[in-house]
Amino acid sequence: MVKLNKIYTRTGDAGETGLVDGSRIGKDHPRAHAIGEVDELNSIIGVALLGIESGAAQAKLSRIQNELFDLGADLATPEDVAGALRVVEPQILRLEREIDDMNSSLAPLTSFILPGGGGGSAAVHHARSSARRAERAVVAASRDVPINPLARVYLNRLSDHLFVLARWLARDNGGDILWQPGATRDG
C-alpha cells in the first residue's frame, strides 16, 4: 500500500520527476508524457462515471481505473527493475471478453458514429479518444526507452473497449448517432 504523508516534496521544482527506481527524468521526457496521458485518461473515466447509472458499466470502468494505475506504475518503472508491477496479458484478455460480450447485444455498424448519446455515452467517447492519445504517447516513448509492449496493447484494446461500451450505453438512450456523409453540404 502506498502511504503519502506529504503531498509536496519540492523535488520536481527543477522540472524533473522521479521514476520508481529512484532515477529522475525531465517532466517533458516522452516517458513522463505517456504517464501523464494515462493519468488524464483515468481522470476522464472518473468524470464519465458521474453520468453512468448502469452498475455493470460502473464496475467495468472502476476495474479499468485501477488497471490504469497499474499501467502508470508500469510506465514509471524502467524495464530492468525486477519484480515490477506490469500490465499483463490476462488484463487484456478480460477487456476482449467484455468487448465481445457487450458487442453481442449491439446491432452491426452501418456507418461511422458520432460521439454522443445519453447515459454517459458521450463521456465514454471522450475517454476513448483520450485512450488513443495515451496510446500514441506510449508508442512515442517506446522509441526512446524500453517500454513493456503489453502497455501499448492494453491501451489499444482499451480504446476498442470504450468504443463498444459507449455504443452499449447509447443503446438504451436513443442509440448510435450515425455519421451522414455530406449531409450538410447543400446548406
C-alpha positions as CSV (number, residue, x, y, z in Angstrom):
1,M,0.0,0.0,0.0
2,V,1.2,3.5,-0.8
3,K,1.4,5.9,2.1
4,L,1.7,9.6,1.3
5,N,2.3,11.8,4.4
6,K,3.4,14.9,2.5
7,I,1.9,15.9,-0.9
8,Y,4.5,18.4,-1.9
9,T,8.1,17.4,-1.9
10,R,9.7,20.2,-3.9
11,T,11.7,17.5,-5.8
12,G,10.0,18.4,-9.1
13,D,10.6,22.1,-8.8
14,A,13.6,21.9,-11.2
15,G,11.4,20.3,-14.0
16,E,12.2,16.7,-13.2
17,T,10.2,13.8,-11.9
18,G,11.2,10.6,-10.2
19,L,10.7,7.1,-11.5
20,V,10.0,4.0,-9.4
21,D,13.7,3.1,-9.2
22,G,14.7,6.5,-7.9
23,S,16.1,7.8,-11.2
24,R,15.0,11.2,-12.5
25,I,13.8,12.3,-15.9
26,G,12.6,15.6,-17.3
27,K,8.9,16.3,-16.9
28,D,8.9,16.8,-20.7
29,H,10.5,13.4,-21.4
30,P,8.4,11.1,-23.6
31,R,8.1,8.6,-20.7
32,A,6.7,11.4,-18.4
33,H,4.4,12.5,-21.2
34,A,3.0,8.9,-21.5
35,I,2.5,8.7,-17.8
36,G,0.6,12.0,-17.8
37,E,-1.6,10.9,-20.7
38,V,-2.6,7.7,-18.8
39,D,-3.3,9.8,-15.7
40,E,-5.5,12.2,-17.7
41,L,-7.4,9.2,-19.2
42,N,-8.0,7.9,-15.7
43,S,-9.4,11.3,-14.7
44,I,-11.7,11.4,-17.8
45,I,-13.1,8.0,-16.9
46,G,-13.7,9.3,-13.4
47,V,-15.8,12.1,-14.8
48,A,-17.6,9.7,-17.2
49,L,-18.6,7.6,-14.2
50,L,-20.6,10.5,-12.9
51,G,-23.1,10.2,-15.8
52,I,-23.4,6.4,-15.8
53,E,-26.2,4.7,-14.0
54,S,-25.5,1.1,-15.2
55,G,-23.9,-0.9,-12.4
56,A,-22.3,-3.2,-15.0
57,A,-20.7,-0.3,-16.8
58,Q,-19.6,1.3,-13.5
59,A,-17.9,-2.0,-12.5
60,K,-16.1,-2.2,-15.8
61,L,-14.8,1.3,-15.6
62,S,-13.8,1.0,-11.9
63,R,-11.6,-2.0,-12.8
64,I,-10.2,-0.1,-15.7
65,Q,-9.3,2.9,-13.5
66,N,-7.4,0.6,-11.2
67,E,-5.6,-1.0,-14.1
68,L,-4.6,2.4,-15.4
69,F,-2.8,3.0,-12.1
70,D,-1.1,-0.3,-12.7
71,L,-0.2,0.9,-16.2
72,G,1.1,4.2,-14.8
73,A,3.3,2.3,-12.4
74,D,4.5,0.1,-15.3
75,L,5.4,3.2,-17.4
76,A,7.2,4.7,-14.4
77,T,9.4,1.7,-13.9
78,P,12.4,1.2,-16.1
79,E,12.4,-2.2,-17.8
80,D,15.4,-3.6,-15.9
81,V,13.7,-3.4,-12.5
82,A,12.9,-6.9,-11.2
83,G,9.6,-7.7,-9.8
84,A,8.0,-4.5,-11.1
85,L,4.2,-4.1,-11.4
86,R,3.5,-4.6,-15.1
87,V,0.4,-4.8,-17.3
88,V,-0.2,-8.5,-18.0
89,E,-2.0,-10.4,-20.7
90,P,-4.9,-11.5,-18.5
91,Q,-5.9,-7.9,-18.2
92,I,-6.0,-7.5,-22.0
93,L,-7.9,-10.8,-22.4
94,R,-10.6,-9.6,-19.9
95,L,-11.1,-6.5,-22.0
96,E,-11.5,-8.6,-25.1
97,R,-14.1,-10.8,-23.3
98,E,-16.0,-7.8,-22.2
99,I,-15.9,-6.3,-25.7
100,D,-17.3,-9.5,-27.2
101,D,-20.0,-9.7,-24.5
102,M,-21.1,-6.1,-25.0
103,N,-20.9,-6.3,-28.8
104,S,-23.0,-9.4,-29.0
105,S,-26.0,-7.3,-27.9
106,L,-25.4,-4.5,-30.4
107,A,-26.6,-4.1,-34.0
108,P,-23.8,-4.2,-36.5
109,L,-22.5,-0.8,-37.5
110,T,-23.8,0.6,-40.8
111,S,-21.9,3.9,-40.6
112,F,-19.3,5.6,-38.5
113,I,-20.9,7.0,-35.4
114,L,-20.6,10.5,-33.9
115,P,-19.6,10.8,-30.3
116,G,-22.7,11.5,-28.3
117,G,-25.7,9.7,-26.9
118,G,-27.2,9.6,-23.4
119,G,-26.4,7.5,-20.4
120,G,-22.8,8.6,-20.2
121,S,-22.0,7.5,-23.8
122,A,-20.5,10.9,-24.9
123,A,-18.2,10.9,-21.8
124,V,-17.1,7.4,-22.6
125,H,-16.3,8.5,-26.2
126,H,-14.2,11.3,-24.7
127,A,-12.3,8.6,-22.7
128,R,-11.9,6.6,-25.8
129,S,-10.3,9.4,-27.7
130,S,-8.1,10.1,-24.7
131,A,-7.1,6.4,-24.7
132,R,-5.9,6.8,-28.3
133,R,-3.8,9.8,-27.3
134,A,-2.3,7.9,-24.4
135,E,-1.5,5.0,-26.8
136,R,0.3,7.4,-29.1
137,A,2.3,8.8,-26.2
138,V,3.3,5.3,-25.2
139,V,4.3,4.5,-28.8
140,A,6.4,7.7,-28.9
141,A,8.1,6.9,-25.5
142,S,8.9,3.4,-26.6
143,R,11.1,4.9,-29.4
144,D,13.3,6.4,-26.7
145,V,13.2,3.9,-23.8
146,P,12.2,0.3,-23.5
147,I,8.5,0.0,-22.5
148,N,6.5,-3.1,-21.7
149,P,4.9,-3.9,-25.1
150,L,1.7,-5.0,-23.3
151,A,1.2,-1.4,-22.2
152,R,0.7,-0.4,-25.8
153,V,-1.6,-3.4,-26.4
154,Y,-3.6,-2.7,-23.3
155,L,-4.3,0.9,-24.4
156,N,-5.2,-0.2,-27.9
157,R,-7.6,-2.8,-26.6
158,L,-9.0,-0.3,-24.0
159,S,-9.9,2.2,-26.7
160,D,-11.8,-0.5,-28.5
161,H,-13.5,-1.4,-25.2
162,L,-14.5,2.2,-24.6
163,F,-15.9,2.5,-28.1
164,V,-18.1,-0.6,-27.6
165,L,-19.1,0.5,-24.1
166,A,-20.2,3.9,-25.4
167,R,-22.4,2.2,-28.0
168,W,-23.7,-0.2,-25.3
169,L,-24.6,2.8,-23.1
170,A,-26.2,4.6,-26.0
171,R,-28.3,1.6,-27.0
172,D,-30.8,2.3,-24.3
173,N,-30.7,6.0,-24.7
174,G,-31.6,6.6,-28.3
175,G,-28.9,4.5,-29.9
176,D,-25.9,5.4,-32.0
177,I,-25.8,8.8,-33.7
178,L,-24.8,7.9,-37.2
179,W,-22.5,10.0,-39.4
180,Q,-24.2,11.1,-42.5
181,P,-21.5,11.8,-45.1
182,G,-22.0,15.2,-46.8
183,A,-25.4,15.7,-45.2
184,T,-24.9,19.4,-44.7
185,R,-23.2,20.2,-48.0
186,D,-26.4,21.8,-49.5
187,G,-26.8,24.3,-46.8
